[in-house]
Amino acid sequence: MPEVLFPLDSAKSFTEQELTGHNRWHPDIPPVAQVRPGQTFRVHCREWFDGAIHNDDSAEDVRDAPLAIVHALSGPFAVRGAEPGDLLVVDILDVGPIPQEDSGPLAGQGWGYTGIFPTGNGGGFLTEQFPDAYKAIWDFSGQRATSRHIPGVGFTGMIHPGLMGTAPSAELLARWNDREGALRATDPDRVPPLSLPPLPDGAILGSLTGADFDRVAAEAARTAPPRENGGNQDIKNMTKGTRVFYPVYVPGGNLSVGDLHFSQGDGEITFCGAIEMGGFVDLHVDLIKDGMTTYGVSENAIFLPGNVAPQYCRWLAFSGISVGLDGRQRYLDSQLAFQRACLHAIDYLTKFGYTPEQAYLILGAAPIEGRFSGVVDIPNSCATVYLPTEIFDVDVRPSAGGPARIDPGRGAPKATF
């Protein structure tokens, strides 16, 4: 086993650990360790809410989830010799749930969760249709996930880190804050907000204390969105065997990782749409000197996907176009087209006995494929959602005999404000 450079004790909270991670982006957050190019090491990761979500039959914890504390990130790790302009090469050698802990109160100890976030606390991709909180608990058996809250479905997970990235420079951080602040100013009272401003409340900033902590907490960017440094990209294909190339903006690069997922559908559409868990990730790092200029990778991370995806070969695909539920035509709105494809898939699954919320949770957690299929034929974009039919206990393909009905069981727990 590689050397563990960021250990976590499941009996302690994230801020009580031997090493303190962070939940904001800022160039002045000190590294927890230095690694050399060519080194392999293991990192323990806490699930993104640090144990706030429980293995029970209530959704009140999702409704009240403390967004100010996310994400609980392990790191930063400085890479010796890394300088701005380099590319940091990161290989994901292995990733999985909390080792040797197959039962317990923390997500990753034999179970994980998917949540539909309410509109008043983050919302989701379909928040106008699903404004309340729901939750599904998934049990792990090997690499397979099943849920007591969504009967009749089980699938092989695509285990991956939802969030990994390098630290921004001071200049890049200022650009983030300026442009996201300008966006918020266009509709400052919107719920959910258009972006998240720096928030000192709940900030975790590694070993910083005193005046340095206060300064950084007032400037540091929230970790919710993906940005130029990678960050919360939620790419389900970033599995074991993946190689990622990250831009380096500060000396050392300062790599951080977290937000592990047992599985996820493309888009993570319920906001907490993956199967969230704590666990471990084994990383190998290297450098390409001056790689940002050499390869033109200055504002984005690129990656070679892993090769351990489940081998589903039968799919049922749903399409959507850029016409709203109100019947209004939109011009090449691919986001809307994808929403409509998701809604069509949800409506279809209700014909087999699932509640709309159960179907929505399936699309968030199962390894569905989301694609922009046509983006040039004015005025309609076309987006598609591919649903693997093998994950269901019944045949969900259309037939002359009509849909088979499943017993939806107790359904997904719900909570409202």
C-alpha positions as CSV (number, residue, x, y, z in Angstrom):
1,M,0.0,0.0,0.0
2,P,1.3,3.5,-0.8
3,E,2.3,5.8,2.1
4,V,-0.7,7.5,3.6
5,L,0.0,11.3,3.5
6,F,-3.4,12.4,4.6
7,P,-4.9,10.0,7.2
8,L,-8.4,10.3,8.5
9,D,-9.8,8.8,11.7
10,S,-13.5,7.9,11.2
11,A,-14.2,8.5,14.9
12,K,-13.2,12.2,14.6
13,S,-14.6,15.2,12.7
14,F,-12.7,16.7,9.8
15,T,-11.3,19.5,11.9
16,E,-10.2,17.2,14.7
17,Q,-7.8,15.2,12.5
18,E,-4.0,14.9,12.7
19,L,-3.8,17.1,9.6
20,T,-6.4,19.8,8.7
21,G,-7.6,20.0,5.2
22,H,-9.6,22.8,3.7
23,N,-13.0,23.8,2.1
24,R,-12.1,26.9,0.1
25,W,-9.7,27.8,-2.8
26,H,-6.9,30.3,-2.1
27,P,-3.2,30.4,-3.0
28,D,-2.2,31.1,0.7
29,I,-3.6,27.8,2.2
30,P,-0.4,26.0,3.3
31,P,0.3,22.6,1.9
32,V,-0.1,19.6,4.3
33,A,2.8,17.8,2.7
34,Q,5.3,18.0,-0.2
35,V,5.7,15.2,-2.7
36,R,8.2,14.7,-5.5
37,P,7.6,14.1,-9.2
38,G,7.2,10.4,-9.7
39,Q,5.9,9.7,-6.2
40,T,2.9,7.5,-5.4
41,F,0.9,8.2,-2.2
42,R,-2.5,7.5,-0.6
43,V,-5.0,10.1,0.5
44,H,-8.0,9.5,2.8
45,C,-11.0,11.6,1.9
46,R,-14.1,12.6,4.0
47,E,-17.5,12.7,2.3
48,W,-18.3,16.3,1.3
49,F,-20.5,17.1,4.3
50,D,-18.2,15.6,7.0
51,G,-20.8,13.2,8.3
52,A,-23.9,15.5,8.4
53,I,-26.0,13.0,6.3
54,H,-27.1,9.9,8.1
55,N,-28.1,6.3,7.1
56,D,-31.8,6.6,8.1
57,D,-35.2,7.1,6.5
58,S,-35.5,10.9,6.9
59,A,-34.6,13.6,4.4
60,E,-34.4,16.4,7.0
61,D,-30.6,16.1,7.0
62,V,-30.5,16.8,3.3
63,R,-33.0,19.6,3.7
64,D,-30.8,21.2,6.4
65,A,-27.4,20.3,4.9
66,P,-24.8,22.8,6.0
67,L,-23.6,24.1,2.6
68,A,-21.2,26.5,4.2
69,I,-18.8,23.7,5.2
70,V,-18.4,22.0,1.8
71,H,-16.3,20.5,0.3
72,A,-14.1,18.7,2.9
73,L,-10.9,18.5,0.8
74,S,-7.7,16.6,1.5
75,G,-4.6,18.6,0.9
76,P,-3.1,20.7,-0.5
77,F,-0.1,18.7,-1.6
78,A,2.8,20.7,-3.0
79,V,4.8,19.0,-5.8
80,R,8.5,19.7,-5.6
81,G,9.7,21.8,-8.6
82,A,6.3,22.7,-9.9
83,E,6.1,26.3,-11.1
84,P,3.4,28.4,-12.7
85,G,3.1,27.4,-16.4
86,D,3.8,23.7,-15.8
87,L,1.3,20.9,-16.2
88,L,0.8,18.7,-13.2
89,V,0.2,15.1,-14.3
90,V,-2.0,13.1,-11.8
91,D,-2.6,9.4,-12.2
92,I,-5.5,7.9,-10.2
93,L,-4.1,4.5,-9.4
94,D,-6.9,3.3,-7.1
95,V,-10.0,4.8,-5.5
96,G,-12.6,3.3,-3.2
97,P,-14.8,3.5,0.0
98,I,-13.3,3.7,3.5
99,P,-10.9,0.6,3.7
100,Q,-11.8,-2.2,6.1
101,E,-14.8,-0.3,7.4
102,D,-17.9,-2.0,5.9
103,S,-20.4,-0.7,8.5
104,G,-20.7,2.4,10.5
105,P,-22.3,5.9,10.7
106,L,-20.2,7.6,8.0
107,A,-21.0,7.5,4.3
108,G,-18.3,5.2,2.9
109,Q,-18.6,2.6,5.6
110,G,-20.5,0.2,3.4
111,W,-23.1,2.7,2.3
112,G,-23.6,6.1,0.6
113,Y,-26.4,8.5,-0.2
114,T,-27.9,10.5,-3.0
115,G,-30.0,13.6,-2.2
116,I,-32.4,15.8,-4.1
117,F,-31.6,19.2,-2.7
118,P,-34.5,21.6,-2.0
119,T,-34.7,24.9,-3.9
120,G,-34.1,26.8,-0.6
121,N,-30.8,25.0,0.0
122,G,-29.0,24.7,-3.3
123,G,-31.6,23.2,-5.6
124,G,-30.8,20.9,-8.4
125,F,-30.9,20.7,-12.2
126,L,-34.7,20.2,-12.1
127,T,-35.4,22.2,-9.0
128,E,-38.6,23.9,-10.5
129,Q,-40.1,20.4,-10.8
130,F,-38.6,19.0,-7.6
131,P,-38.5,21.8,-5.0
132,D,-38.3,19.6,-1.9
133,A,-35.7,17.5,-0.3
134,Y,-35.4,13.7,-0.9
135,K,-32.8,11.1,0.0
136,A,-31.9,7.6,-1.0
137,I,-29.5,5.4,0.9
138,W,-27.4,2.9,-1.2
139,D,-25.8,-0.2,0.2
140,F,-22.5,-1.4,-1.3
141,S,-21.7,-5.0,-2.1
142,G,-18.4,-5.2,-3.8
143,Q,-18.8,-2.6,-6.6
144,R,-22.6,-3.0,-6.8
145,A,-25.1,-0.5,-5.2
146,T,-28.7,-1.2,-4.3
147,S,-31.2,0.9,-2.3
148,R,-34.0,0.2,0.1
149,H,-35.6,3.5,-1.0
150,I,-35.5,2.6,-4.8
151,P,-36.4,-1.1,-5.2
152,G,-35.9,-3.0,-8.4
153,V,-32.6,-1.4,-9.5
154,G,-29.0,-2.1,-8.9
155,F,-25.8,-1.2,-10.8
156,T,-22.0,-1.3,-10.8
157,G,-20.6,1.9,-9.6
158,M,-18.0,4.1,-11.4
159,I,-16.0,5.1,-8.4
160,H,-14.3,8.4,-8.8
161,P,-13.3,11.7,-7.1
162,G,-15.8,14.4,-7.9
163,L,-13.4,17.1,-7.0
164,M,-9.7,17.5,-7.7
165,G,-7.7,20.5,-8.6
166,T,-4.8,22.9,-8.1
167,A,-4.7,26.1,-6.2
168,P,-5.5,29.4,-8.1
169,S,-3.0,32.2,-8.2
170,A,-4.0,35.5,-6.5
171,E,-4.8,37.0,-10.0
172,L,-7.0,34.0,-11.0
173,L,-8.8,34.1,-7.7
174,A,-9.6,37.8,-8.2
175,R,-11.0,37.0,-11.6
176,W,-13.2,34.4,-10.2
177,N,-14.6,36.7,-7.5
178,D,-15.1,39.6,-10.0
179,R,-16.9,37.7,-12.7
180,E,-19.1,35.6,-10.2
181,G,-19.9,38.8,-8.3
182,A,-21.0,40.5,-11.5
183,L,-23.2,37.5,-12.3
184,R,-24.9,37.7,-8.9
185,A,-25.5,41.4,-9.3
186,T,-27.8,40.7,-12.3
187,D,-30.3,39.0,-10.0
188,P,-29.2,39.4,-6.4
189,D,-32.3,38.0,-4.8
190,R,-32.5,34.8,-6.8
191,V,-33.1,31.5,-5.0
192,P,-31.0,29.5,-5.5
193,P,-28.4,32.2,-6.1
194,L,-26.6,32.6,-9.4
195,S,-23.2,32.1,-7.7
196,L,-21.7,31.7,-4.2
197,P,-19.7,34.6,-2.7
198,P,-16.7,34.1,-0.3
199,L,-18.1,33.1,3.1
200,P,-15.9,33.2,6.2
201,D,-18.6,31.3,8.2
202,G,-17.7,27.7,8.1
203,A,-14.3,28.2,6.4
204,I,-11.6,25.5,7.0
205,L,-8.2,26.8,5.8
206,G,-5.7,24.2,6.8
207,S,-3.2,25.4,9.4
208,L,-3.9,29.1,9.0
209,T,-4.8,31.1,12.2
210,G,-5.3,34.6,13.4
211,A,-5.2,37.5,11.0
212,D,-4.0,35.3,8.1
213,F,-7.1,33.1,8.5
214,D,-9.4,36.1,8.6
215,R,-7.9,37.6,5.5
216,V,-8.0,34.4,3.5
217,A,-11.5,33.5,4.7
218,A,-12.8,36.8,3.3
219,E,-11.2,36.3,-0.1
220,A,-11.3,32.5,-0.7
221,A,-13.5,31.0,-3.3
222,R,-16.2,28.4,-2.6
223,T,-15.5,25.0,-4.0
224,A,-19.0,24.3,-5.4
225,P,-18.4,25.0,-9.2
226,P,-15.7,23.7,-11.6
227,R,-13.3,26.4,-12.7
228,E,-10.0,26.7,-14.6
229,N,-8.1,24.7,-12.0
230,G,-10.4,21.7,-12.4
231,G,-12.2,21.7,-9.1
232,N,-15.7,20.2,-8.7
233,Q,-16.1,18.9,-12.2
234,D,-18.0,15.8,-11.2
235,I,-16.9,13.7,-14.2
236,K,-18.0,10.2,-13.6
237,N,-15.4,8.8,-16.1
238,M,-12.5,10.0,-13.9
239,T,-12.1,6.5,-12.5
240,K,-9.2,4.2,-11.6
241,G,-6.7,4.4,-14.4
242,T,-7.4,8.1,-15.3
243,R,-4.5,10.5,-16.0
244,V,-5.3,14.2,-15.5
245,F,-3.3,17.2,-16.6
246,Y,-3.8,20.2,-14.4
247,P,-2.6,23.8,-15.0
248,V,-0.1,25.0,-12.3
249,Y,-0.8,28.5,-11.1
250,V,1.3,28.7,-7.9
251,P,4.7,27.3,-6.8
252,G,4.1,23.6,-5.9
253,G,0.8,23.4,-7.7
254,N,-1.0,22.7,-4.4
255,L,-3.2,19.7,-5.4
256,S,-6.3,18.9,-3.4
257,V,-8.8,16.1,-3.7
258,G,-12.2,15.0,-2.2
259,D,-15.9,14.5,-2.8
260,L,-15.6,10.8,-3.6
261,H,-18.5,9.1,-5.4
262,F,-19.4,5.4,-5.5
263,S,-21.4,6.1,-8.7
264,Q,-22.9,9.0,-10.6
265,G,-24.9,9.7,-13.7
266,D,-23.7,12.3,-16.2
267,G,-24.6,15.8,-14.9
268,E,-25.0,14.8,-11.2
269,I,-28.4,16.3,-11.8
270,T,-30.0,16.3,-8.3
271,F,-27.0,18.5,-7.1
272,C,-26.2,15.8,-4.5
273,G,-26.8,13.5,-7.4
274,A,-23.9,11.0,-7.0
275,I,-23.7,8.3,-4.4
276,E,-21.6,10.3,-1.9
277,M,-19.1,8.6,0.3
278,G,-15.8,8.9,2.1
279,G,-12.9,6.7,1.1
280,F,-9.3,6.7,-0.3
281,V,-7.5,7.6,-3.5
282,D,-4.0,6.5,-4.5
283,L,-2.3,9.1,-6.7
284,H,0.9,9.3,-8.7
285,V,2.2,12.7,-9.7
286,D,4.6,14.1,-12.3
287,L,5.3,17.3,-14.1
288,I,5.5,18.6,-17.7
289,K,7.6,21.7,-17.5
290,D,6.1,24.7,-19.4
291,G,3.3,22.3,-20.4
292,M,0.6,25.0,-20.2
293,T,2.1,26.9,-23.2
294,T,3.3,23.8,-25.0
295,Y,-0.1,22.2,-25.1
296,G,-2.3,25.3,-24.8
297,V,-3.8,24.0,-21.6
298,S,-4.0,27.3,-19.7
299,E,-7.7,27.6,-18.7
300,N,-8.8,24.0,-18.3
301,A,-7.8,20.5,-17.1
302,I,-7.7,17.7,-19.7
303,F,-7.7,14.0,-18.9
304,L,-7.4,10.5,-20.2
305,P,-10.4,8.5,-18.8
306,G,-9.9,5.4,-16.8
307,N,-10.8,1.9,-18.2
308,V,-12.8,0.4,-15.5
309,A,-16.3,1.5,-16.5
310,P,-19.1,-1.1,-16.1
311,Q,-19.8,-3.0,-19.3
312,Y,-23.4,-2.0,-20.0
313,C,-24.3,-2.7,-23.6
314,R,-28.1,-2.1,-23.8
315,W,-29.4,1.4,-23.5
316,L,-32.8,3.2,-23.8
317,A,-32.2,6.8,-24.9
318,F,-34.5,9.8,-24.4
319,S,-34.2,13.0,-26.4
320,G,-35.1,16.5,-25.6
321,I,-35.2,19.8,-27.6
322,S,-34.9,23.4,-26.6
323,V,-38.6,24.1,-26.1
324,G,-39.7,24.9,-22.5
325,L,-42.5,23.3,-20.5
326,D,-44.4,26.6,-21.2
327,G,-44.2,25.8,-24.9
328,R,-41.8,28.8,-25.6
329,Q,-39.2,28.2,-28.3
330,R,-35.6,28.9,-27.2
331,Y,-32.6,29.3,-29.5
332,L,-30.2,26.4,-29.4
333,D,-30.5,26.1,-25.6
334,S,-28.6,22.8,-25.0
335,Q,-29.1,23.1,-21.2
336,L,-32.9,23.2,-21.7
337,A,-32.8,20.3,-24.2
338,F,-30.9,18.2,-21.6
339,Q,-33.4,19.1,-18.9
340,R,-36.3,18.0,-21.2
341,A,-34.5,14.7,-22.0
342,C,-34.2,14.1,-18.2
343,L,-37.8,14.9,-17.6
344,H,-38.9,12.5,-20.4
345,A,-36.8,9.7,-18.9
346,I,-38.4,10.4,-15.4
347,D,-41.9,10.4,-16.8
348,Y,-41.2,7.2,-18.7
349,L,-39.9,5.4,-15.5
350,T,-43.1,6.3,-13.6
351,K,-45.0,4.1,-16.0
352,F,-43.2,1.2,-14.4
353,G,-44.2,2.1,-10.8
354,Y,-41.4,4.4,-9.7
355,T,-42.3,7.8,-8.2
356,P,-41.0,10.8,-10.0
357,E,-38.5,11.4,-7.2
358,Q,-37.2,7.8,-7.3
359,A,-36.7,8.1,-11.1
360,Y,-34.9,11.5,-10.6
361,L,-32.6,9.8,-8.0
362,I,-31.9,7.0,-10.4
363,L,-30.7,9.4,-13.1
364,G,-28.5,11.2,-10.6
365,A,-26.8,8.0,-9.1
366,A,-26.8,5.4,-11.9
367,P,-24.1,5.5,-14.6
368,I,-26.4,7.2,-17.3
369,E,-24.8,8.8,-20.3
370,G,-25.8,12.4,-21.1
371,R,-24.9,13.8,-24.5
372,F,-25.4,17.0,-26.6
373,S,-26.5,15.3,-29.8
374,G,-27.2,18.2,-32.1
375,V,-26.3,21.9,-31.5
376,V,-26.3,23.4,-34.9
377,D,-29.8,23.0,-36.4
378,I,-31.6,26.2,-35.6
379,P,-33.7,26.8,-33.5
380,N,-33.5,23.5,-31.6
381,S,-30.6,21.8,-29.8
382,C,-31.1,18.1,-29.2
383,A,-29.7,16.5,-26.1
384,T,-30.0,12.8,-25.1
385,V,-30.0,10.7,-22.0
386,Y,-28.9,7.1,-22.3
387,L,-30.3,4.8,-19.5
388,P,-28.7,1.3,-19.2
389,T,-31.6,-1.1,-19.2
390,E,-29.6,-3.9,-17.5
391,I,-29.7,-2.1,-14.1
392,F,-33.4,-2.8,-13.7
393,D,-35.0,-6.0,-12.4
394,V,-37.8,-5.7,-15.0
395,D,-37.6,-5.1,-18.7
396,V,-38.1,-1.4,-19.2
397,R,-38.1,-1.4,-23.0
398,P,-41.3,-0.6,-24.7
399,S,-43.3,-3.6,-25.8
400,A,-46.8,-4.5,-27.0
401,G,-47.5,-6.1,-23.6
402,G,-47.2,-2.8,-21.8
403,P,-44.9,-1.8,-18.9
404,A,-44.2,-4.3,-16.1
405,R,-44.9,-2.7,-12.7
406,I,-42.4,-2.7,-9.8
407,D,-43.4,-2.2,-6.1
408,P,-41.9,1.2,-5.3
409,G,-41.8,0.3,-1.6
410,R,-41.5,3.0,1.0
411,G,-40.3,5.5,-1.5
412,A,-37.6,8.1,-1.0
413,P,-37.8,10.0,2.3
414,K,-39.0,13.6,1.9
415,A,-38.5,16.8,3.9
416,T,-39.9,20.3,3.3
417,F,-39.2,23.7,4.8
